[in-house]
Amino acid sequence: MVALETRILVVDDSPTVYEMVRRQLEPEGYIVDALTAFTALPEYLRSTPPHLILLDLEMPALSGHAFARFIRKHQPQEIPIVVHSARPEVELRRASDAMGALGYVSKSAVNGSLRRVVRRALSMGQQGQAG
């Protein structure tokens, strides 16, 4: 059961990826928002802090690593991050570890992998905030 108003922010420059993620997560009860540019991030974090960020590694103006550093520096409450990319799994794991993300998932994930990773990261994020 998803907590009421659980908000997932998809940071990706591709509207197609956002739609794919939205179609998988909204039926589970999540609210799914999208940001395609870094410039909108500060205002979004101030006005609508998400419960989880699904972060692409390869954005045109700023890398996923730089996004994660900005979020960690400017967001007082820790927001769980899941790396979401088309890169090979070894690179996803390495990037996830380097930025302190709670997980990673390939953009080509099928059979509920995205939903499982999101549920796990949200659960881990809640445990980390409670402790």
VMD Tcl script that builds the backbone (N, CA, C; Angstrom):
set m [mol new atoms 393]
animate dup $m
set s [atomselect $m all]
$s set {name element resname resid chain x y z} {
  {N N MET 1 A 0.845 -1.183 0.000}
  {CA C MET 1 A 0.000 0.000 0.000}
  {C C MET 1 A 0.885 1.239 0.000}
  {N N VAL 2 A 0.646 2.139 -0.928}
  {CA C VAL 2 A 1.407 3.373 -1.061}
  {C C VAL 2 A 0.826 4.420 -0.124}
  {N N ALA 3 A 1.721 5.131 0.578}
  {CA C ALA 3 A 1.266 6.211 1.450}
  {C C ALA 3 A 0.593 7.284 0.610}
  {N N LEU 4 A -0.420 7.909 1.168}
  {CA C LEU 4 A -1.152 8.968 0.480}
  {C C LEU 4 A -0.196 10.052 0.024}
  {N N GLU 5 A -0.346 10.476 -1.228}
  {CA C GLU 5 A 0.452 11.579 -1.781}
  {C C GLU 5 A 1.945 11.272 -1.879}
  {N N THR 6 A 2.336 10.029 -2.082}
  {CA C THR 6 A 3.747 9.716 -2.273}
  {C C THR 6 A 4.164 10.193 -3.656}
  {N N ARG 7 A 5.086 11.145 -3.673}
  {CA C ARG 7 A 5.474 11.844 -4.890}
  {C C ARG 7 A 6.849 11.374 -5.366}
  {N N ILE 8 A 6.915 10.979 -6.639}
  {CA C ILE 8 A 8.148 10.550 -7.283}
  {C C ILE 8 A 8.506 11.608 -8.323}
  {N N LEU 9 A 9.727 12.109 -8.270}
  {CA C LEU 9 A 10.206 13.061 -9.268}
  {C C LEU 9 A 11.113 12.330 -10.247}
  {N N VAL 10 A 10.767 12.387 -11.523}
  {CA C VAL 10 A 11.582 11.807 -12.584}
  {C C VAL 10 A 12.398 12.944 -13.202}
  {N N VAL 11 A 13.715 12.874 -13.053}
  {CA C VAL 11 A 14.605 13.872 -13.645}
  {C C VAL 11 A 15.229 13.222 -14.871}
  {N N ASP 12 A 14.702 13.583 -16.040}
  {CA C ASP 12 A 15.134 12.974 -17.297}
  {C C ASP 12 A 14.780 13.930 -18.424}
  {N N ASP 13 A 15.631 14.024 -19.410}
  {CA C ASP 13 A 15.373 14.933 -20.524}
  {C C ASP 13 A 14.447 14.331 -21.583}
  {N N SER 14 A 14.021 13.107 -21.402}
  {CA C SER 14 A 13.168 12.442 -22.385}
  {C C SER 14 A 11.714 12.334 -21.914}
  {N N PRO 15 A 10.794 12.999 -22.602}
  {CA C PRO 15 A 9.374 12.853 -22.260}
  {C C PRO 15 A 8.888 11.406 -22.407}
  {N N THR 16 A 9.493 10.664 -23.317}
  {CA C THR 16 A 9.114 9.263 -23.513}
  {C C THR 16 A 9.435 8.440 -22.265}
  {N N VAL 17 A 10.599 8.679 -21.673}
  {CA C VAL 17 A 10.977 7.960 -20.456}
  {C C VAL 17 A 10.022 8.334 -19.325}
  {N N TYR 18 A 9.731 9.615 -19.197}
  {CA C TYR 18 A 8.787 10.048 -18.155}
  {C C TYR 18 A 7.447 9.332 -18.319}
  {N N GLU 19 A 6.922 9.279 -19.522}
  {CA C GLU 19 A 5.633 8.616 -19.755}
  {C C GLU 19 A 5.695 7.142 -19.403}
  {N N MET 20 A 6.797 6.479 -19.750}
  {CA C MET 20 A 6.950 5.057 -19.423}
  {C C MET 20 A 6.938 4.860 -17.901}
  {N N VAL 21 A 7.683 5.704 -17.193}
  {CA C VAL 21 A 7.737 5.608 -15.733}
  {C C VAL 21 A 6.366 5.907 -15.138}
  {N N ARG 22 A 5.734 6.961 -15.622}
  {CA C ARG 22 A 4.405 7.344 -15.123}
  {C C ARG 22 A 3.407 6.199 -15.292}
  {N N ARG 23 A 3.414 5.572 -16.470}
  {CA C ARG 23 A 2.482 4.462 -16.724}
  {C C ARG 23 A 2.719 3.283 -15.788}
  {N N GLN 24 A 3.953 3.086 -15.347}
  {CA C GLN 24 A 4.240 1.977 -14.431}
  {C C GLN 24 A 3.924 2.320 -12.978}
  {N N LEU 25 A 4.118 3.583 -12.580}
  {CA C LEU 25 A 4.010 3.926 -11.166}
  {C C LEU 25 A 2.660 4.516 -10.742}
  {N N GLU 26 A 1.986 5.241 -11.617}
  {CA C GLU 26 A 0.694 5.823 -11.214}
  {C C GLU 26 A -0.342 4.769 -10.834}
  {N N PRO 27 A -0.433 3.638 -11.544}
  {CA C PRO 27 A -1.393 2.612 -11.121}
  {C C PRO 27 A -1.109 2.054 -9.727}
  {N N GLU 28 A 0.128 2.220 -9.258}
  {CA C GLU 28 A 0.500 1.788 -7.908}
  {C C GLU 28 A 0.106 2.827 -6.856}
  {N N GLY 29 A -0.393 3.985 -7.302}
  {CA C GLY 29 A -0.825 5.022 -6.377}
  {C C GLY 29 A 0.141 6.171 -6.195}
  {N N TYR 30 A 1.253 6.162 -6.916}
  {CA C TYR 30 A 2.234 7.238 -6.798}
  {C C TYR 30 A 1.822 8.449 -7.638}
  {N N ILE 31 A 2.205 9.636 -7.184}
  {CA C ILE 31 A 2.107 10.845 -7.992}
  {C C ILE 31 A 3.457 10.986 -8.667}
  {N N VAL 32 A 3.477 11.084 -9.994}
  {CA C VAL 32 A 4.736 11.113 -10.736}
  {C C VAL 32 A 4.861 12.454 -11.450}
  {N N ASP 33 A 5.908 13.195 -11.087}
  {CA C ASP 33 A 6.216 14.475 -11.706}
  {C C ASP 33 A 7.473 14.339 -12.537}
  {N N ALA 34 A 7.692 15.306 -13.439}
  {CA C ALA 34 A 8.887 15.275 -14.280}
  {C C ALA 34 A 9.583 16.621 -14.288}
  {N N LEU 35 A 10.894 16.568 -14.326}
  {CA C LEU 35 A 11.723 17.743 -14.589}
  {C C LEU 35 A 12.672 17.369 -15.709}
  {N N THR 36 A 12.754 18.230 -16.700}
  {CA C THR 36 A 13.647 17.952 -17.819}
  {C C THR 36 A 14.852 18.880 -17.832}
  {N N ALA 37 A 14.877 19.851 -16.913}
  {CA C ALA 37 A 15.988 20.806 -16.890}
  {C C ALA 37 A 16.350 21.170 -15.458}
  {N N PHE 38 A 17.627 21.403 -15.250}
  {CA C PHE 38 A 18.140 21.752 -13.936}
  {C C PHE 38 A 17.539 23.057 -13.415}
  {N N THR 39 A 17.273 23.995 -14.289}
  {CA C THR 39 A 16.816 25.322 -13.866}
  {C C THR 39 A 15.532 25.277 -13.049}
  {N N ALA 40 A 14.699 24.276 -13.260}
  {CA C ALA 40 A 13.434 24.173 -12.525}
  {C C ALA 40 A 13.589 23.466 -11.175}
  {N N LEU 41 A 14.733 22.840 -10.940}
  {CA C LEU 41 A 14.899 22.021 -9.741}
  {C C LEU 41 A 14.803 22.795 -8.426}
  {N N PRO 42 A 15.496 23.926 -8.246}
  {CA C PRO 42 A 15.414 24.609 -6.944}
  {C C PRO 42 A 13.986 24.975 -6.537}
  {N N GLU 43 A 13.212 25.518 -7.463}
  {CA C GLU 43 A 11.828 25.896 -7.142}
  {C C GLU 43 A 10.978 24.661 -6.852}
  {N N TYR 44 A 11.176 23.600 -7.616}
  {CA C TYR 44 A 10.420 22.371 -7.382}
  {C C TYR 44 A 10.704 21.835 -5.977}
  {N N LEU 45 A 11.974 21.773 -5.593}
  {CA C LEU 45 A 12.329 21.252 -4.272}
  {C C LEU 45 A 11.743 22.106 -3.150}
  {N N ARG 46 A 11.678 23.424 -3.359}
  {CA C ARG 46 A 11.089 24.317 -2.353}
  {C C ARG 46 A 9.582 24.136 -2.253}
  {N N SER 47 A 8.937 24.031 -3.393}
  {CA C SER 47 A 7.468 24.030 -3.387}
  {C C SER 47 A 6.852 22.645 -3.245}
  {N N THR 48 A 7.497 21.625 -3.757}
  {CA C THR 48 A 6.904 20.291 -3.805}
  {C C THR 48 A 7.954 19.222 -3.575}
  {N N PRO 49 A 8.554 19.135 -2.397}
  {CA C PRO 49 A 9.615 18.140 -2.223}
  {C C PRO 49 A 9.090 16.715 -2.432}
  {N N PRO 50 A 9.757 15.968 -3.286}
  {CA C PRO 50 A 9.313 14.598 -3.550}
  {C C PRO 50 A 9.767 13.643 -2.450}
  {N N HIS 51 A 9.182 12.460 -2.441}
  {CA C HIS 51 A 9.587 11.411 -1.511}
  {C C HIS 51 A 10.738 10.588 -2.079}
  {N N LEU 52 A 10.904 10.655 -3.418}
  {CA C LEU 52 A 11.949 9.898 -4.091}
  {C C LEU 52 A 12.257 10.584 -5.416}
  {N N ILE 53 A 13.533 10.560 -5.811}
  {CA C ILE 53 A 13.940 11.093 -7.111}
  {C C ILE 53 A 14.498 9.956 -7.950}
  {N N LEU 54 A 13.947 9.810 -9.140}
  {CA C LEU 54 A 14.431 8.848 -10.125}
  {C C LEU 54 A 15.293 9.665 -11.089}
  {N N LEU 55 A 16.601 9.470 -11.052}
  {CA C LEU 55 A 17.553 10.387 -11.668}
  {C C LEU 55 A 18.315 9.766 -12.830}
  {N N ASP 56 A 18.173 10.383 -13.994}
  {CA C ASP 56 A 18.945 9.983 -15.171}
  {C C ASP 56 A 20.386 10.460 -14.996}
  {N N LEU 57 A 21.336 9.679 -15.439}
  {CA C LEU 57 A 22.739 10.061 -15.316}
  {C C LEU 57 A 23.194 11.034 -16.398}
  {N N GLU 58 A 22.529 10.996 -17.537}
  {CA C GLU 58 A 23.002 11.751 -18.693}
  {C C GLU 58 A 22.008 12.822 -19.117}
  {N N MET 59 A 22.061 13.939 -18.425}
  {CA C MET 59 A 21.226 15.089 -18.779}
  {C C MET 59 A 22.074 16.034 -19.642}
  {N N PRO 60 A 21.446 16.784 -20.549}
  {CA C PRO 60 A 22.218 17.627 -21.465}
  {C C PRO 60 A 23.039 18.731 -20.779}
  {N N ALA 61 A 22.480 19.440 -19.835}
  {CA C ALA 61 A 23.179 20.589 -19.249}
  {C C ALA 61 A 23.970 20.221 -17.997}
  {N N LEU 62 A 23.559 19.186 -17.298}
  {CA C LEU 62 A 24.173 18.843 -16.017}
  {C C LEU 62 A 24.063 17.341 -15.811}
  {N N SER 63 A 25.139 16.723 -15.372}
  {CA C SER 63 A 25.125 15.275 -15.182}
  {C C SER 63 A 24.259 14.886 -13.989}
  {N N GLY 64 A 23.879 13.626 -13.949}
  {CA C GLY 64 A 23.145 13.102 -12.801}
  {C C GLY 64 A 23.927 13.269 -11.505}
  {N N HIS 65 A 25.239 13.128 -11.577}
  {CA C HIS 65 A 26.084 13.308 -10.387}
  {C C HIS 65 A 25.967 14.744 -9.864}
  {N N ALA 66 A 25.980 15.718 -10.778}
  {CA C ALA 66 A 25.870 17.122 -10.366}
  {C C ALA 66 A 24.477 17.405 -9.791}
  {N N PHE 67 A 23.441 16.823 -10.389}
  {CA C PHE 67 A 22.088 16.952 -9.839}
  {C C PHE 67 A 22.062 16.434 -8.410}
  {N N ALA 68 A 22.624 15.252 -8.198}
  {CA C ALA 68 A 22.611 14.639 -6.867}
  {C C ALA 68 A 23.357 15.514 -5.862}
  {N N ARG 69 A 24.509 16.061 -6.251}
  {CA C ARG 69 A 25.255 16.949 -5.344}
  {C C ARG 69 A 24.428 18.179 -4.982}
  {N N PHE 70 A 23.765 18.761 -5.969}
  {CA C PHE 70 A 22.930 19.936 -5.714}
  {C C PHE 70 A 21.806 19.591 -4.740}
  {N N ILE 71 A 21.142 18.476 -4.970}
  {CA C ILE 71 A 20.027 18.060 -4.112}
  {C C ILE 71 A 20.524 17.844 -2.683}
  {N N ARG 72 A 21.630 17.141 -2.534}
  {CA C ARG 72 A 22.165 16.861 -1.199}
  {C C ARG 72 A 22.578 18.152 -0.471}
  {N N LYS 73 A 23.078 19.118 -1.224}
  {CA C LYS 73 A 23.556 20.356 -0.619}
  {C C LYS 73 A 22.407 21.300 -0.240}
  {N N HIS 74 A 21.365 21.352 -1.062}
  {CA C HIS 74 A 20.327 22.370 -0.902}
  {C C HIS 74 A 19.004 21.869 -0.344}
  {N N GLN 75 A 18.891 20.586 -0.107}
  {CA C GLN 75 A 17.635 20.053 0.415}
  {C C GLN 75 A 17.851 19.633 1.857}
  {N N PRO 76 A 17.201 20.313 2.809}
  {CA C PRO 76 A 17.453 20.003 4.221}
  {C C PRO 76 A 17.059 18.578 4.608}
  {N N GLN 77 A 15.994 18.058 4.031}
  {CA C GLN 77 A 15.576 16.691 4.329}
  {C C GLN 77 A 16.131 15.768 3.254}
  {N N GLU 78 A 16.767 14.697 3.669}
  {CA C GLU 78 A 17.342 13.738 2.724}
  {C C GLU 78 A 16.241 13.135 1.848}
  {N N ILE 79 A 16.414 13.232 0.550}
  {CA C ILE 79 A 15.468 12.645 -0.400}
  {C C ILE 79 A 16.155 11.440 -1.031}
  {N N PRO 80 A 15.553 10.270 -0.929}
  {CA C PRO 80 A 16.158 9.091 -1.563}
  {C C PRO 80 A 16.273 9.282 -3.073}
  {N N ILE 81 A 17.378 8.826 -3.619}
  {CA C ILE 81 A 17.621 8.898 -5.057}
  {C C ILE 81 A 17.812 7.485 -5.588}
  {N N VAL 82 A 17.204 7.220 -6.744}
  {CA C VAL 82 A 17.426 5.982 -7.486}
  {C C VAL 82 A 17.968 6.388 -8.853}
  {N N VAL 83 A 19.090 5.824 -9.237}
  {CA C VAL 83 A 19.686 6.096 -10.537}
  {C C VAL 83 A 18.911 5.320 -11.596}
  {N N HIS 84 A 18.583 6.008 -12.691}
  {CA C HIS 84 A 17.768 5.443 -13.760}
  {C C HIS 84 A 18.457 5.785 -15.071}
  {N N SER 85 A 19.012 4.791 -15.739}
  {CA C SER 85 A 19.796 5.085 -16.933}
  {C C SER 85 A 19.803 3.896 -17.874}
  {N N ALA 86 A 20.230 4.161 -19.097}
  {CA C ALA 86 A 20.369 3.092 -20.086}
  {C C ALA 86 A 21.779 2.501 -20.079}
  {N N ARG 87 A 22.634 2.988 -19.207}
  {CA C ARG 87 A 24.004 2.469 -19.124}
  {C C ARG 87 A 23.999 1.017 -18.638}
  {N N PRO 88 A 25.102 0.306 -18.861}
  {CA C PRO 88 A 25.204 -1.083 -18.378}
  {C C PRO 88 A 25.101 -1.149 -16.850}
  {N N GLU 89 A 24.652 -2.301 -16.353}
  {CA C GLU 89 A 24.415 -2.462 -14.918}
  {C C GLU 89 A 25.640 -2.157 -14.059}
  {N N VAL 90 A 26.818 -2.544 -14.516}
  {CA C VAL 90 A 28.040 -2.281 -13.750}
  {C C VAL 90 A 28.207 -0.773 -13.543}
  {N N GLU 91 A 27.971 0.015 -14.588}
  {CA C GLU 91 A 28.087 1.468 -14.483}
  {C C GLU 91 A 26.988 2.042 -13.586}
  {N N LEU 92 A 25.784 1.491 -13.682}
  {CA C LEU 92 A 24.686 1.949 -12.829}
  {C C LEU 92 A 25.021 1.720 -11.354}
  {N N ARG 93 A 25.527 0.544 -11.049}
  {CA C ARG 93 A 25.886 0.222 -9.665}
  {C C ARG 93 A 26.975 1.163 -9.163}
  {N N ARG 94 A 27.990 1.383 -9.974}
  {CA C ARG 94 A 29.094 2.263 -9.595}
  {C C ARG 94 A 28.598 3.693 -9.373}
  {N N ALA 95 A 27.772 4.200 -10.281}
  {CA C ALA 95 A 27.244 5.559 -10.152}
  {C C ALA 95 A 26.344 5.679 -8.932}
  {N N SER 96 A 25.518 4.678 -8.708}
  {CA C SER 96 A 24.629 4.669 -7.549}
  {C C SER 96 A 25.430 4.740 -6.253}
  {N N ASP 97 A 26.458 3.932 -6.156}
  {CA C ASP 97 A 27.310 3.935 -4.967}
  {C C ASP 97 A 28.015 5.276 -4.797}
  {N N ALA 98 A 28.531 5.828 -5.894}
  {CA C ALA 98 A 29.294 7.078 -5.834}
  {C C ALA 98 A 28.445 8.253 -5.362}
  {N N MET 99 A 27.169 8.265 -5.712}
  {CA C MET 99 A 26.332 9.404 -5.328}
  {C C MET 99 A 25.460 9.130 -4.105}
  {N N GLY 100 A 25.651 7.971 -3.488}
  {CA C GLY 100 A 24.880 7.664 -2.289}
  {C C GLY 100 A 23.419 7.385 -2.567}
  {N N ALA 101 A 23.132 6.909 -3.770}
  {CA C ALA 101 A 21.750 6.571 -4.132}
  {C C ALA 101 A 21.340 5.279 -3.426}
  {N N LEU 102 A 20.037 5.104 -3.261}
  {CA C LEU 102 A 19.525 3.912 -2.594}
  {C C LEU 102 A 19.248 2.761 -3.557}
  {N N GLY 103 A 19.604 2.950 -4.812}
  {CA C GLY 103 A 19.406 1.884 -5.771}
  {C C GLY 103 A 19.585 2.388 -7.180}
  {N N TYR 104 A 19.403 1.477 -8.108}
  {CA C TYR 104 A 19.501 1.803 -9.529}
  {C C TYR 104 A 18.581 0.874 -10.285}
  {N N VAL 105 A 18.165 1.344 -11.452}
  {CA C VAL 105 A 17.337 0.519 -12.314}
  {C C VAL 105 A 17.568 0.951 -13.756}
  {N N SER 106 A 17.636 -0.018 -14.623}
  {CA C SER 106 A 17.837 0.250 -16.040}
  {C C SER 106 A 16.553 0.819 -16.650}
  {N N LYS 107 A 16.716 1.681 -17.628}
  {CA C LYS 107 A 15.542 2.219 -18.326}
  {C C LYS 107 A 14.801 1.119 -19.073}
  {N N SER 108 A 15.469 0.025 -19.345}
  {CA C SER 108 A 14.818 -1.084 -20.049}
  {C C SER 108 A 14.230 -2.114 -19.086}
  {N N ALA 109 A 14.153 -1.774 -17.802}
  {CA C ALA 109 A 13.635 -2.712 -16.803}
  {C C ALA 109 A 12.211 -3.138 -17.147}
  {N N VAL 110 A 11.951 -4.420 -16.969}
  {CA C VAL 110 A 10.629 -4.974 -17.250}
  {C C VAL 110 A 10.162 -5.812 -16.080}
  {N N ASN 111 A 8.934 -6.286 -16.181}
  {CA C ASN 111 A 8.366 -7.215 -15.196}
  {C C ASN 111 A 8.371 -6.672 -13.769}
  {N N GLY 112 A 8.073 -5.403 -13.623}
  {CA C GLY 112 A 7.918 -4.845 -12.289}
  {C C GLY 112 A 9.199 -4.441 -11.600}
  {N N SER 113 A 10.348 -4.519 -12.280}
  {CA C SER 113 A 11.616 -4.154 -11.642}
  {C C SER 113 A 11.595 -2.716 -11.141}
  {N N LEU 114 A 11.090 -1.796 -11.942}
  {CA C LEU 114 A 11.044 -0.393 -11.537}
  {C C LEU 114 A 10.205 -0.234 -10.269}
  {N N ARG 115 A 9.037 -0.851 -10.243}
  {CA C ARG 115 A 8.166 -0.754 -9.059}
  {C C ARG 115 A 8.846 -1.332 -7.819}
  {N N ARG 116 A 9.522 -2.452 -7.962}
  {CA C ARG 116 A 10.216 -3.067 -6.816}
  {C C ARG 116 A 11.337 -2.169 -6.290}
  {N N VAL 117 A 12.129 -1.602 -7.185}
  {CA C VAL 117 A 13.234 -0.739 -6.775}
  {C C VAL 117 A 12.695 0.519 -6.093}
  {N N VAL 118 A 11.630 1.090 -6.624}
  {CA C VAL 118 A 11.028 2.290 -6.026}
  {C C VAL 118 A 10.491 1.964 -4.637}
  {N N ARG 119 A 9.762 0.880 -4.485}
  {CA C ARG 119 A 9.227 0.505 -3.160}
  {C C ARG 119 A 10.352 0.287 -2.152}
  {N N ARG 120 A 11.392 -0.400 -2.586}
  {CA C ARG 120 A 12.529 -0.677 -1.698}
  {C C ARG 120 A 13.224 0.621 -1.288}
  {N N ALA 121 A 13.470 1.517 -2.231}
  {CA C ALA 121 A 14.152 2.778 -1.914}
  {C C ALA 121 A 13.298 3.650 -0.999}
  {N N LEU 122 A 12.003 3.691 -1.231}
  {CA C LEU 122 A 11.126 4.467 -0.343}
  {C C LEU 122 A 11.153 3.899 1.069}
  {N N SER 123 A 11.127 2.584 1.168}
  {CA C SER 123 A 11.177 1.938 2.479}
  {C C SER 123 A 12.506 2.231 3.179}
  {N N MET 124 A 13.591 2.123 2.458}
  {CA C MET 124 A 14.919 2.412 3.029}
  {C C MET 124 A 15.021 3.883 3.411}
  {N N GLY 125 A 14.464 4.766 2.594}
  {CA C GLY 125 A 14.490 6.187 2.904}
  {C C GLY 125 A 13.714 6.520 4.150}
  {N N GLN 126 A 12.567 5.872 4.346}
  {CA C GLN 126 A 11.775 6.094 5.557}
  {C C GLN 126 A 12.499 5.584 6.787}
  {N N GLN 127 A 13.159 4.444 6.666}
  {CA C GLN 127 A 13.921 3.900 7.796}
  {C C GLN 127 A 15.071 4.827 8.155}
  {N N GLY 128 A 15.744 5.384 7.141}
  {CA C GLY 128 A 16.861 6.288 7.376}
  {C C GLY 128 A 16.419 7.577 8.043}
  {N N GLN 129 A 15.229 8.077 7.706}
  {CA C GLN 129 A 14.722 9.307 8.304}
  {C C GLN 129 A 14.232 9.074 9.726}
  {N N ALA 130 A 13.763 7.854 10.019}
  {CA C ALA 130 A 13.262 7.547 11.351}
  {C C ALA 130 A 14.407 7.348 12.342}
  {N N GLY 131 A 15.596 6.983 11.822}
  {CA C GLY 131 A 16.718 6.635 12.684}
  {C C GLY 131 A 17.582 7.761 13.039}
}
mol reanalyze $m
mol bondsrecalc $m
mol representation Tube
mol addrep $m
